[in-house]
Amino acid sequence: MRILVTGGAGFIGSAVIRHLVNETDHDVLNIDALTYAGNLESIPCTDSPRYDFKKIDIRDAMALEQAFDEYKPDAVMHLAAESHVDRSIDGPSIFIETNITGTFNILQVSRKYWSKLDGEAQKKFRFHHISTDEVYGDLGSTGLFKETTSYDPSSPYSASKASSDHLVRSWHRTYGLPVLVTNCSNNYGPYHFPEKLIPLMILNALAGKALPVYGDGGQIRDWLYVEDHARALVKVLIEGGVGETYNIGGHNERKNIDVVRTICSILEELAPSNAYSRSDANPDGFESLITYVADRPGHDVRYAIDAGKIERELGWKPQETFETGLRKTVKWYLSNEGWWQRVLDGSYQGERLGLIENN
């Protein structure tokens, strides 16, 4: 297949492209605007003859249409999005423009392209929209998000993603566009932009900076290793039922504070010579850096995914436990300082985002 991937220089998108290039025979066109979180260094397989890249913002419908006409994809995997909750609190407008208007653009261009395909190519074409479990809102202390769970987004980010999900499903129902939708839990792993919890904690700890934990750290997330997610997404694209939604989770519920403490524990083992590792002078080790800060406005307490459907119908389940995946992640950051140092030299320096008073 010829697969057009939007947002392929982002965290999840780059994992998808690495999987497609390294583990399949499919051809890939990566479309990305290369915003602050887009990094082509996250795709160390760009010399493959089956990979191509075009710098395009999905808000530019004309550029998208030209890319479709030139590349003639058999499928679209739409991952391009503004994705950080705290940034959506500071500046929601770009989330509306990219996640809603951008998705509208890619849907319109896809529909126009798909409608002109011949019968067999039109039958095989797929539009796969990749979304988040945050569209479901705050789960509460019990239960799991199912594909039928009602939407109740809490932040500008999750509201914009909920809007894009609704657009995609309506383009299927109204126009017949053959779509697939997936909603995933929190991803982590290599090449993760360091504004998110796990990479931020790793890099702050190594630098001896505070490890900021929102509220009491009791918020619960289901963690999914990004390479497991990439395998799931490609499986859904190839084998999933048209019009279906699949929730993708790692079966790894953890409190944020426990995630941070586990990172500290792994660093004690893997980076014992670090000045902030455990010693007689610093008996608490990296955990001494934990600092509790004011909670995020509208912070959901718990997310948890029921990934039973994708396991039953498509045979996918995660290969990594949280413990094995987190250890791999910490090792990767310890071994790839050049990558994250170049990221930190750019627009993001580890500052606190998402405080309403900063607007």
Secondary structure, 3 states (H helix, E strand, C coil): CEEEEECCCCHHHHHHHHHHHHHCCCEEEEEECCCCCCCHHHCCCCCCCCEEEEECCCCCHHHHHHHHHHHCCCEEEECCCCCCHHHHHHCCHHHHHHHHHHHHHHHHHHHHHHHCCCHHHHHHCEEEEEEEHHHHCCCCCCCCECCCCCCCCCCHHHHHHHHHHHHHHHHHHHHCCCEEEEEECEEECCCCCCCCHHHHHHHHHHHCCCEEEECCCCCEEEEEEHHHHHHHHHHHHHHCCCCCEEEECCCCEEEHHHHHHHHHHHHHHHCCCCCCCCCCCCCCHHHHHEEEECCCCCCCCECCECCHHHHHHHCCCCCCCHHHHHHHHHHHHHHCHHHHHHHHCCCCCCCCCCCHHHC
